[in-house]
Amino acid sequence: MFEPSKDIFRKSALDKLSSPEQLDVMLQVTSPMGWISLAGLGIVLAFAVVWSVVGKIPITVEGQGILIRGAEVFDVTSGAQGRINEITVKAGDRIQAGQVIARFDQPELLLKLDNTKAQLAQIEGQSRNLKSRGGSLLSQYQAQARELREKIAVQEGLVKKGILTKSTLMRTKEQLASTEQMITQNQMVQSGEELRVDDLKRQITEMEGRLGSTTELKSPYAGRVLEVTATSGSLVAPGQRLLTLEPLAGALETVLYIPAGEGKKVRPGMAVRIAPSTVKAEEYGFLLGKVKTVSEFPVTPEGLRRVLRNDKLAEELIGKSAPIEVVAALEADATTPSGFKWSSSKGPPTQIFSGTLSKGTVVVEDRRPISYVLPIVKKTLGTS
């Protein structure tokens, strides 16, 4: 028969069986690693509780916009019809008021001027001939009138003495009246010719003035050229836009267009983060600013075109509904290359120019995290 070996069980196990009650030995409930994990969890929970009370979560609204000076740009338009010979400026140039920005020809005005000068020469020639013929004729009428007046004076004396009949006197007076009428008509003809000559001379002077002022188109504003919309050789009509300027005076601002529902939450003084389209926000951060003004009513397409002077851009920014216009001032920082404060230390190594499209985020509210938790807790506990 099989006999079990005495060494089949370990000595420690046999010792425990021989002494089952070891009341003097401490029972290990949790390991040191467990205590460390529990302490770490407690710290995290404490931090979460503190953060939920003192921390802040920003509530933001977003909009599309553009960087611009003075919140408006100006158009320089053609004052007359003509063909452009030369555009003397380009985008980015700074120009002064009165500076020549374009030169062009006006063939129609030149043709009209030449025709008017030819008409004047013809009428002046006719006037000289008329004055020459009419002058001698007028002198004859005037001499005849003097003779008739003298004759009437003599006949009136004879009528009083009864030597001459009144009918003879009346015929002489009729002759005088007819002669005086001829004198008047002759004088009116000469006067009319003089008026025609004067009118043509006035027209020529006016056209020469227009030709001189419009051959060289001068800018009525000082500013920086944002866009040139005409090219050399193109035919322009009166009032047609040739270029767009931004004023030199005034700080660079951003104009944002935010949907009306969200835009009504924006108030002056709120913080704004602006991401120009020419700058990588993930690399250089955001421009920082403050809300300056907020429009009381949604902006109309006409109002947007007045500010931007660009129909396509206005349509892009206005979207499908009339937005609220928000003007934000940028925070200056002389230590950065751009001259403005960024969420990063220095921002991009380049300047920021107006006319740059941008996206803007306005912080309309800072909420504490616990304000999100309390409604959930109340709802769970069934309290109001």
C-alpha positions as a printed Julia matrix, in Angstrom:
384×3 Matrix{Float64}:
   0.0     0.0     0.0
   1.1     3.55   -0.8
   2.47    5.56    2.11
   2.52    9.32    1.82
   5.9    10.96    2.21
   6.4    13.07    5.3
   8.02   15.79    3.12
   5.01   16.35    0.87
   3.98   19.54    2.81
   6.23   22.53    3.49
   7.41   23.05    7.03
   5.77   26.52    7.19
   2.4    25.04    6.35
   2.78   22.37    8.98
   3.76   25.02   11.53
   0.6    27.01   10.8
  -1.53   23.91   11.22
   0.12   23.14   14.49
  -0.43   26.73   15.77
  -3.63   28.16   14.08
  -4.08   31.1    16.45
  -1.37   33.74   15.82
  -2.99   36.7    17.52
   0.25   38.61   17.87
   0.72   39.06   14.08
  -0.61   42.38   12.38
  -3.13   41.87    9.57
  -2.15   43.77    6.34
  -5.35   45.3     4.77
  -3.88   47.78    2.16
  -0.5    47.88    0.55
   1.66   51.07    0.54
   0.99   51.51   -3.2
  -2.72   51.53   -2.47
  -2.29   54.3     0.07
  -0.27   56.34   -2.43
  -2.96   55.9    -5.09
  -5.69   56.87   -2.63
  -3.79   59.98   -1.6
  -3.29   60.97   -5.26
  -6.98   60.5    -5.97
  -7.84   62.66   -2.99
  -5.54   65.44   -4.22
  -7.15   65.32   -7.67
 -10.64   65.48   -6.17
  -9.65   68.38   -3.93
  -8.15   70.23   -6.91
 -11.32   69.59   -8.93
 -13.51   70.96   -6.13
 -11.35   74.08   -5.74
 -11.22   74.61   -9.52
 -15.0    74.25   -9.82
 -15.39   77.13   -7.36
 -12.57   79.5    -8.32
 -11.96   78.47  -11.96
 -13.6    80.04  -15.01
 -14.84   78.7   -18.34
 -15.07   81.4   -21.06
 -18.31   81.57  -23.09
 -17.55   82.96  -26.55
 -19.21   84.04  -29.79
 -17.45   84.08  -33.14
 -17.6    86.19  -36.27
 -15.88   86.96  -39.55
 -14.26   90.33  -40.11
 -11.49   92.44  -41.56
  -8.66   94.58  -40.2
  -9.15   98.2   -41.18
  -8.16  101.75  -40.2
 -10.85  104.23  -39.21
 -13.57  101.56  -39.66
 -14.11  102.76  -43.24
 -12.28  103.07  -46.57
 -12.54  105.66  -49.33
 -13.02  105.39  -53.09
 -11.27  107.56  -55.66
 -13.5   107.78  -58.73
 -13.2   109.15  -62.24
 -14.73  112.57  -62.79
 -15.28  112.08  -66.52
 -15.25  109.49  -69.25
 -11.91  108.65  -70.8
  -9.26  106.06  -71.58
  -6.53  105.54  -69.0
  -2.99  106.02  -70.22
  -1.21  105.42  -66.92
  -1.91  104.45  -63.31
   0.81  106.06  -61.23
   0.2   104.2   -57.94
  -0.05  100.58  -56.8
  -1.46   98.69  -53.82
   0.45   99.5   -50.64
   1.58  102.98  -51.74
   1.05  105.9   -49.4
  -0.3   108.96  -51.23
  -1.1   112.54  -50.29
  -4.19  114.6   -51.06
  -3.77  116.23  -54.47
  -1.29  113.64  -55.72
  -1.71  112.52  -59.35
  -2.88  108.9   -59.39
  -3.79  108.45  -63.07
  -3.49  110.05  -66.48
  -5.93  109.46  -69.3
  -7.28  110.8   -72.58
 -10.81  112.0   -73.35
 -11.27  111.6   -77.11
 -14.93  112.6   -77.0
 -14.19  115.8   -75.11
 -11.3   116.61  -77.42
 -13.52  116.09  -80.47
 -16.25  118.25  -78.98
 -13.71  120.97  -78.17
 -12.38  120.96  -81.74
 -15.91  121.13  -83.19
 -16.85  124.02  -80.88
 -13.73  125.95  -81.86
 -14.56  125.43  -85.56
 -18.13  126.61  -84.95
 -16.86  129.68  -83.14
 -14.55  130.56  -86.02
 -17.42  130.24  -88.48
 -19.79  132.37  -86.43
 -17.13  135.01  -85.79
 -16.59  135.24  -89.55
 -20.33  135.58  -90.16
 -20.56  138.13  -87.39
 -17.79  140.22  -88.9
 -19.5   140.17  -92.31
 -22.85  140.97  -90.75
 -21.39  143.76  -88.71
 -19.67  145.12  -91.81
 -22.85  145.04  -93.91
 -25.15  145.78  -91.05
 -22.99  148.62  -89.83
 -23.38  150.6   -93.03
 -27.07  149.7   -93.21
 -27.57  150.74  -89.62
 -25.84  154.03  -90.31
 -28.23  154.64  -93.23
 -31.26  153.9   -91.05
 -30.0   156.14  -88.29
 -29.34  159.03  -90.75
 -32.8   158.49  -92.25
 -34.34  158.57  -88.82
 -32.64  161.88  -88.01
 -33.94  163.39  -91.22
 -37.49  162.18  -90.51
 -37.42  163.63  -87.01
 -36.34  167.0   -88.4
 -39.02  166.77  -91.07
 -41.68  165.96  -88.47
 -40.67  169.0   -86.44
 -41.09  171.26  -89.49
 -44.41  169.65  -90.47
 -45.84  170.03  -87.0
 -45.22  173.79  -87.28
 -46.88  173.92  -90.7
 -49.9   171.96  -89.4
 -50.34  174.48  -86.6
 -50.35  177.3   -89.16
 -52.83  175.37  -91.3
 -50.47  175.2   -94.23
 -50.06  171.34  -94.07
 -52.63  168.67  -93.48
 -52.41  166.29  -90.52
 -52.51  163.24  -92.78
 -49.19  164.25  -94.32
 -47.69  164.58  -90.83
 -49.01  161.13  -89.87
 -47.41  159.51  -92.94
 -44.07  161.01  -92.02
 -44.37  159.68  -88.44
 -45.18  156.22  -89.81
 -42.03  156.34  -91.92
 -40.03  157.25  -88.79
 -41.57  154.37  -86.8
 -40.72  151.91  -89.59
 -37.15  153.17  -89.76
 -36.71  152.92  -85.99
 -38.04  149.33  -86.1
 -35.44  148.47  -88.72
 -32.75  150.0   -86.52
 -33.93  147.88  -83.56
 -34.01  144.68  -85.6
 -30.54  145.33  -86.93
 -29.21  145.95  -83.45
 -30.88  142.77  -82.14
 -29.32  140.68  -84.89
 -25.87  142.01  -84.08
 -26.45  141.54  -80.36
 -27.61  137.94  -80.92
 -24.48  137.16  -82.86
 -22.36  138.61  -80.09
 -24.21  136.47  -77.52
 -23.61  133.33  -79.6
 -19.93  134.15  -79.84
 -19.71  134.77  -76.09
 -21.56  131.5   -75.34
 -19.24  129.46  -77.55
 -16.2   131.07  -75.96
 -17.59  130.18  -72.52
 -18.12  126.56  -73.61
 -14.57  126.35  -74.95
 -13.14  127.75  -71.71
 -15.19  125.25  -69.68
 -14.12  122.27  -71.83
 -10.48  123.3   -71.72
 -10.75  123.5   -67.93
 -12.36  120.06  -67.75
  -9.76  118.65  -70.1
  -6.92  120.05  -68.02
  -8.35  118.83  -64.71
  -9.3   115.35  -65.87
  -6.24  114.52  -67.97
  -4.45  114.15  -64.63
  -6.69  112.64  -61.96
  -5.69  113.71  -58.45
  -6.67  112.0   -55.22
  -8.92  114.06  -52.94
  -7.73  112.01  -49.93
  -4.49  111.08  -48.23
  -4.08  107.41  -47.42
  -2.62  104.01  -48.25
  -3.75  102.28  -51.44
  -5.6    99.06  -50.64
  -6.73   98.12  -54.14
  -6.39   99.42  -57.7
  -9.45   98.51  -59.76
  -8.49  100.04  -63.12
  -5.71   99.25  -65.58
  -3.87  101.2   -68.25
  -5.76  101.23  -71.52
  -9.17  100.66  -69.96
 -12.11  102.94  -70.69
 -13.7   104.43  -67.58
 -17.05  106.14  -67.08
 -17.83  109.13  -64.84
 -18.06  108.01  -61.21
 -16.28  104.71  -61.8
 -14.04  103.57  -58.91
 -10.33  103.54  -59.76
  -8.81  102.69  -56.39
  -9.6   102.25  -52.71
  -7.76  104.03  -49.89
  -7.54  103.62  -46.17
  -6.91  106.78  -44.11
  -3.41  107.26  -42.74
  -4.73  108.69  -39.5
  -6.39  106.44  -36.97
  -5.44  103.17  -35.32
  -5.75   99.76  -36.91
  -8.99   98.11  -35.77
 -10.93   94.99  -36.56
 -14.53   95.04  -37.73
 -16.34   91.79  -36.96
 -19.72   90.66  -38.25
 -21.43   88.3   -35.82
 -24.82   86.62  -36.38
 -27.55   88.78  -34.85
 -28.61   86.19  -32.26
 -25.08   85.93  -30.85
 -24.07   89.52  -31.54
 -26.66   90.88  -29.1
 -24.64   89.32  -26.26
 -21.58   91.46  -27.04
 -20.92   94.59  -24.99
 -18.22   97.3   -25.18
 -15.14   96.41  -23.15
 -15.35   92.65  -23.69
 -12.14   90.81  -24.59
 -11.58   89.82  -28.22
  -9.16   87.31  -29.75
  -8.46   87.92  -33.43
  -6.91   85.46  -35.87
  -5.71   87.22  -39.07
  -5.89   85.0   -42.14
  -2.19   85.66  -42.85
  -1.0    84.36  -39.47
  -0.93   80.76  -38.17
  -2.8    80.94  -34.88
  -1.4    77.59  -33.66
   2.11   78.99  -34.06
   1.82   82.67  -33.13
  -1.42   82.88  -31.18
  -4.11   85.56  -31.43
  -4.22   89.34  -31.54
  -5.75   90.68  -28.33
  -8.26   93.51  -28.24
 -11.3    95.03  -26.59
 -14.76   95.65  -28.01
 -15.09   99.35  -28.86
 -18.58   99.67  -30.32
 -21.52   97.39  -31.11
 -24.18   98.32  -33.67
 -27.68   98.62  -32.23
 -29.28   97.07  -35.31
 -28.16   94.42  -37.81
 -26.06   95.74  -40.67
 -27.71   95.96  -44.1
 -25.88   94.93  -47.29
 -25.79   98.6   -48.33
 -24.18   99.61  -45.05
 -21.6    96.86  -45.37
 -20.71   97.91  -48.92
 -20.3   101.5   -47.72
 -17.68  100.37  -45.2
 -15.84   97.79  -47.32
 -16.32   99.25  -50.85
 -16.27   95.65  -52.12
 -19.49   93.92  -53.16
 -18.06   90.4   -53.2
 -16.43   90.75  -49.78
 -19.61   92.29  -48.37
 -21.66   89.32  -49.59
 -19.15   86.9   -48.08
 -19.15   88.55  -44.66
 -22.88   89.22  -44.4
 -23.82   85.6   -45.13
 -27.48   84.67  -45.27
 -28.66   87.03  -42.53
 -27.97   90.6   -41.42
 -25.21   90.46  -38.76
 -24.29   92.74  -35.87
 -21.25   94.93  -36.53
 -18.63   94.87  -33.75
 -15.63   97.22  -33.86
 -12.72   96.13  -31.65
  -9.61   98.13  -30.78
  -6.31   96.23  -30.79
  -4.06   96.35  -27.73
  -0.76   98.05  -28.56
   2.6    96.52  -27.62
   5.73   98.31  -28.82
   7.91   95.28  -28.02
   6.4    93.06  -30.77
   7.29   93.29  -34.5
   3.67   94.03  -35.39
   3.24   96.67  -32.68
   0.28   94.82  -31.14
  -0.23   92.48  -28.21
  -0.56   88.76  -28.92
  -1.61   85.77  -26.84
   1.9    84.42  -27.51
   4.97   86.31  -26.35
   5.87   88.16  -29.56
   3.43   87.12  -32.26
   4.56   86.81  -35.9
   7.83   88.42  -37.06
   5.96   90.59  -39.59
   3.64   93.58  -39.57
  -0.14   93.33  -39.83
  -1.84   95.39  -42.54
  -5.38   96.6   -42.99
  -7.52   94.81  -45.52
  -6.58   91.45  -43.98
  -9.49   89.09  -43.45
  -9.74   87.69  -39.93
 -11.81   85.62  -37.54
 -12.72   86.99  -34.14
 -13.81   85.41  -30.88
 -15.48   87.58  -28.24
 -15.58   86.39  -24.62
 -19.13   87.31  -23.58
 -19.1    85.57  -20.17
 -16.85   83.7   -17.7
 -18.75   80.93  -15.9
 -17.57   78.92  -12.89
 -17.55   75.15  -13.48
 -19.68   74.52  -10.4
 -22.53   76.44  -12.07
 -22.79   73.55  -14.54
 -22.73   70.91  -11.77
 -25.31   72.38   -9.4
 -28.28   72.13  -11.81
 -27.42   68.47  -12.47
 -27.2    67.73   -8.72
 -30.51   69.48   -8.05
 -32.18   67.59  -10.85
 -30.78   64.26   -9.54
 -31.95   64.95   -5.98
 -35.27   66.19   -7.23
 -34.92   69.63   -5.6
 -35.59   72.98   -7.21
